[in-house]
Amino acid sequence: MNISIKYGTKHIDWVALCEIIRLAPLGTVTREPEKLKIAAENSHTVCSAYAEEKIIGYGRAISDSQYHSAIYDIVVLPEFQNQGIGKAIMEALLDKLPKGGLVLIYVVPGKQNFYSKFGFGNLKTGMGLFPNPEKSKAQGYLE
């Protein structure tokens, strides 16, 4: 099967991407196609993975282009996980971000080992203001 990585937002089927996020699952919030599109369009870098023109993975990053960047929404359709697609998405994003600055990432609990392979380490000083803290605690995002 031919897997390709594409940059940008023009080719993304937002409804299909929301379904991938639901199936993976990714995070604590159900994504809406319109809002996900706006978030992507306001991002520094967006890349998605395709198998025969069908979206199977996605990731995006925001950045001030100097000091700080953050990676969000790394997701791969479950039947395509553990095949190097998430790695390819991460490498594509990291390649486009400014070199030498701080890069942060929010991680689904239990997926830390995947990101540590790229040099990410656990924060001792990170905090978050979540819209639904009780749900975030129950899902392992907050202490």
Buried (B, 14 or more C-beta within 10 A) or exposed (E): EEBEBBEEBEEBBBEBBBBBBEEBEBBBEEBEBEEBBEBBEEBBBBBBBBBEEEBBBBBBBBBEEEEBBBBBBBBBBEEBBEBEBBBBBBEBBBEBBBEEEEBBBBBBEEEEEBBEEBEBEEEEEEEEEBEEEEEBEEBEBBE
